[in-house]
């Protein structure tokens, strides 16, 4: 559909408003430390890392993956809505109870900044990630879980130790990973076992 100059100007202004607004993700810090354990990573760094991993590790997915779609999905996933909803630590049960409600409200506002067609497209990708049903959503979740585990490994289990995380919690959080990639799950189990032996993760 061809748009008039006025329509393009309005569209661009809304897109710029969205781009500037989501800069706030750079100030939302997660509980995971950087690989050098110097500080905790922010949401923007996390999303960038997932987008990179999306094409680096695509060969290990059990099903064919639309890599570009997955990259969009991980750039739009729950990190953006954390601008309003805040970061909920993976093993925070009380925070998890209200997480969906907080994130739905945030998604309405943040994706609502965009032109309607683009806002609907991005919201649909966010909902697809949340639903965890398509190959791309499953792969995006794998990346979202694998990345902090890799950083916990590189930083000597620092975040796990700080929060007193148990083996059963890590296994529960990752219980669906094998349906997406057996080989990555095997790597994850090796890392988990290593940190149990080193005392960074607690046995139940």
N, C-alpha and C positions, 0 to 999 in steps of 0.2 A: 504494500500500500504506500502510495506516494504521499508525503507529508508536506504541508506548507512551511515556509520559513518561520512563521509564528509558532506553529506546532513543534517544529524542531527546537526552537529556542526554549519553549516551555519544557519539552522533554529533557533537554540537556541540563536545564536548571535543576530539575528534580533528580537527575542522575548525579549531578555534582553534589547536591545536598546529601544524598545517600553515601557517596564516596567519602565526603568529609566526616559524616556522622560515624561511619564504621572505623575511622581512624582511632576511635576510642578503644578498640580491642587491644591496641598496643599498651594500654594501661591496666589491663585486666590480667593479673598474675595467677598462675595455676599453682598447684602443690608440687609439681614435678620440677626437679632441678635440671639445669643444663648438664650436658655430659661432663663438664669440668667441675660440677658441683659448686660453682662460684655464686650462683644466684638461681632463683626460680624463673622458669620461662614464662613469657606472656602468651596470650591467646593468638596473637598475630604470628608469632614464631611457631607455635604449635600447628596452626593451619597451613603455613608455608611448608613445614616439614612433611605434613600429610600429603600435600599436593605433589611434592617431589617424590615421596614414596609411592604414590599412586602409579606413576609410570615406571619407576625403577623395579618394583616388585610384581608387576602385572602378570608375569609369566607363571607365578606360583599360585594363582587363583584356580580353583577347581573348574570354574566355568569361564567362558570368554567374557571379557570385561570391556565396556565402553570407557576407555581411560579418560577421555576429555570430560565425559559426564561425571565420572567419579571425582576428577579434579575440581570441577565446579561444586560438587556436593560437599567435599571436605572444606572448601573455602567458605561455604555458606552454612555449614552444620552448626552445632550448638554454640560455637564460639561467638558468632555474631549476636545471638539473642542474649548472651551473657552481658552485653552492654547494659541491659536493663535488669536481667534476671540474676546476674552475679554468677560466679563460678561455684559449682557444686562438686565437692571432692568425690571421687569415684566410690569411696567407702563411707560416705556420710549418709547414714540411713535416714536421719531426721530431715536433712536437706532434700533427699531424694523424694520424700513424701509430697513436697510442694513444687518440685522441679517442673513438672509438665505444665501446671497452671501458670507459673511465672514465665515460662518460656513461650507459651502460646500468646500471652498478652504482649510480650516483647516482640514476637514475630509479627503480630498485627501492626505494631507501630513501625518497626524498622523496615520491613518489606513494603509497607504502605507509603514510604517516602518515594519509592520508585514510580515511574510511569506504570499504569495499570497492567499492561501486558507483561512487562518485565518483572514486576512485583509478583504477579501470579506464577510466572515461570520459576522464580527463585523460591517462592513459598512451596510450590509443588516439590521441588528438589529437597527442601528442608523436611517436608512431610514424608517423602520417600525414604530419606535417611532414618527418620524416627520410626517408621513402620518396620524396617529391617526385613524386607521380603525379597526385593529384587537382587540379582547378582551384584549390581553396583552398590546397593545399600549395605549388603553383607560385607563386601570388600572394604567399603569405607569404614565400617565399624571395626573390621580387623585392623586397619591402619590406625584408627583412633585408639585402639587398645595396645597394639604392638609398639607404637612410638613411645609412650610413657614407660613401658616395660624396658625398652632398650635404653632409655635415659636413666632409669633406675639402676639398671645393670652398670652403665658407664660411670655413674656417680657413686657407686658403692652402696646401693640400696638406701640412700640417705632419706628419701621421702618415706619409704616403707618403715624404716626404723622410727622416724619422728612420729608416725601415726600408729605405730604398733600393729601393723597389718599382718594378718595370718594367711597361711597357705590356702586355707579353704576359701577365703575372700577373693584371692586372686584367681583361683580355679573357677569359682562361681561366676565372676565377672567375665571370664573368657570361655565359658562352657560351649558357646556356639562357634568358636573359631575353627574347630576341625571341619565343620561343614563347608567352610570357605577355602581353607588351605591346610591340608594335613602336614605338609612339610614345614610351614611356618609354625604350626602348633607344636611340632616336635622341637623346634628351636626355642620356643617360649618355655616349654616344660624343662628343657636343659637349664635355661637361665633361672627359672623359679627354684629348681632343685639346688643349684649352686648357692643361691642366697639363703636358702634354708640351712644348708651346711655351714655357711659363714655367719649365721645368726642375724641376718638382716630381715628375714621373714620368720614369723613364729609358726611352729607346728601347732596343730589343734589338740 
